[in-house]
């Protein structure tokens, strides 16, 4: 697999001409967003992959900390997968644990509009200029992804809009496939009535092997670290998984 090209001149015009309009993926220079998104340094401690719990406790009000958020939950040592609502404070304490006890489920805040639920956090994650100054400036959604790296596994899928993905904590591997290659791969993986079927049991093993167990000649792969950004054009298929231990966090903007 190959590495996506790097956008050397990070300007709206270069991004628009070279990647947004041609609909081709790209990376921003390593660590480009580290000084542009305060969440990278305030939500997490200097020790990579560790949540800075006092920041949230001092910044958010009690009602904000009590806000219910939807997380994916996998029961320990079983294939039970469900979505549950938990107070944001509970998720924060869970992510702040130095070691996750084996009996606790694996929780993952996946594709949640957290900035809409808790507007105070918007100052930590301002919309990048590449999003504001490209296309029509129409932001369809801003999503947050927070979980322990060992629990992070987003199956093969495609997005309804162009997507700027930024890693804010920990590391993730991402594999990308063109619309044509992605359709072929999705056909080989098989049809599922619900996305949850791709997350557990034999189905999950089949998806894992076909997406990650093969060196796809036509695919792209990248490992992102805090501050790294990936542009995923509309219609491009991709799968994401956590690397290592500790807390993994990402933000993405769907825009047009």
N, C-alpha and C positions, 0 to 999 in steps of 0.2 A: 504494500500500500504506500501511497505517496503522501507527502505533507502538503496541505493547502498553501498557496502562495501568500507571502507577507505583503501587506500594503505599506510600502516604504514611506510614501508621502501621505500622512494622515490628514488629508483635507477633504472637505465635502465634495469638491469637484473631482478630485482624483478617485475617491471612493465611488462616486456616482458613475463616472465614465468607465472605470476599469472593472467594477464588480456589481454595483446595484442594478444598473440598466442591463448589462449582459447576463445578469443572474448567474454569477460564478462565485463560489465561496472564497474567503480570504481570512487571514489572521491579521490582527494589529501587531505592532512590534511588541516583543516580550515585556510584560509589566506596564504597558502603556497606560492603563487605567488606574494604576496604584496611587498616583497623586491626584487623580481626577474624581475618584469616588471615595468619599470619607469613610464609608462603611468598611472598607478593606482594613483600615487601621483602627477604627473605633469599635466596630462590632466584635473584633477578634483581637487577641493579645499578640504580642510579638512572637510568642511561641506558636509556630504554624499549626493550624488546626485546633486551636483552643478558643472557646467562646469567652468573650469579655462580659460576663454576667453583670458586674456592677454598672457598666455603661447603660444597659437597658433598665436596670432598677432605678438609676438616678435620673434617666431621661424621660421615662414613661410614667404616666399617672397610674394609679391603681385600676381605674376602669380600663385603661389601655392594656395593661398587663393581663387583665381578666378577659380580654377579647377572645372569643372562640375562633379557633383556626382549624381547618380540615387537614388531617394528616393521613398518610398511608401507614397502616400498621400490619406488621408481620409477626405473628406469635412465635415465641422462641421454640426452635427445634420442630416446627410444624409447617405445613403448607397453607395455614389459615391466613388469608389476606383480606383486609377490609379497610374502609375509610371511616375514621372516627373524628369527632370534634373534641378538642381539648383546649383549656385556657392557654394563651400564649405563654404565660409565666411558667406553666408546667412544662411546656416544650423547652423553654430556655433552661430550666433546671436539669432537664433530661440531657440536653446537649452539653451542659457544663460538667457532667459527671466525668471524672478522670478516666474511669474504666466502667464499661457498661456491664452490670451484672447479667449473667447468662439467663436468668429467669425473666428479665424484662423483654418486652417486644421491641422490635426495631421500628422506630418512627421516622417518617420522612415527610417534611413539608414540601409538597411538589406542586409546582405551577399554581401558586396562590397569590392573588393580588394584595399582598400584605400592605403595600403603601396606601391602598384605598381603605383597608380595614383600620390601619393605624397611621394616619397622615403625618404624625410627628416624625416618623422615620424617613419621610421624603427628603429631608435635608441631608441625610446620609447617602442617598442614592439619587442625585440629580440626573435627569435624562441627558445622555451623552450628546455632544454636538453633532456627531455623525448621524444620529437619529433625527434631531431637530432640523438639521439643514439639508437633509436628503429627501427626495421624493416630495410628497405633499405635506410632510410634517404631521401626518395623521397617525397618532399612536393608538393602536388597537388595544394593547394591553401591556402592563408591566408585571412580570411574574417573579416571585422569589422561590428559591429552592434551598432548603436547609435540612441537613441530616448528618448522621454519622456516616463516614465514607464507606464503611463496609455494608451499609444498607442501601446505598445509592445505585440504582439500576433502572434506567429508563429504556424500555424496549424500542425496537425499530418503529419509526413513525415519521410523518411529515407535517409541517405546520401550515396553517391557512394564510400566513403572511410572511414577508421577509422578517428575519430574526437576527438581532444582534445579541449575542450571548457573551456574558462576562463572568469569569471566575472571581469570586471574592474571598474564598477561603479553601484550603485544602487543594487536592488535585483530582482531576477527572480525565478519563480517556473518552474521546469521541470519534466515532466512525461516521463518515458521510458518503452518500451515494447519490449520483445524479437521478433525476426523475425516471429515466429509462432503466438504469441499473437497479434502482430501488424497487421499481415495480416487479422486475424479475425476481429479486431477492424476496420480496413480500409474498410472491406467488409460491416460491419454494418453501417458505416458512409455513404457509398454510393460512386458511381463513379462520378467524375467531369471532364468535358472536359478541364477545365483550373484551375490552382491553385487559381486564383483570385476568383473563385466561392465559395471557402471555406472561404472567408474573409468577406463576406457581406450577409445581408438578412437572409432568412430562412435557407439557407445552413449553414451559419456561426453559427446560433443558434443550428442547429442539431449537428454540429461538437463539439461545445462548451459543449453541454449537454452530449454527449456520451463520450468525452475524459475526461472532467473535472468534470462532475456532478455525477460521479459514483466512488465508492471506489474499484478500480480494484484489486482483490486479487493477481493476478500474476504480477502486475505492480510495478514499482519503482518510487519514487518521492523524490525530493530534492529541497530545497530553497537555492540558492547560493548568497553569498555576495562578495564584492570586495576581490580578491585574491584567491577565491575558484576555483577549477578546477574539471571538469567532463570528464572522458573518455567514449565516445560513440562508441562502435564497429560498424563496417560496417554491415548494414542490420538491426540494431536496430532502431525501430520507436521511435520518440519522439516529444513532443509538448512543447512550451515555452511561458510563459506570464510574463509581468512585474508585480511587486509588489510595492504598495505604489505610491508616487509621486516623482517628480524630474527627473533627467537624469539617464537613464539606459544604460550601455555600456558593450559590450562583444567582445571577439576575439576568433576565432577558427582556428585551423590548421587541414586541411585534409592531411593525410600523409599515406605512404605505406611502 
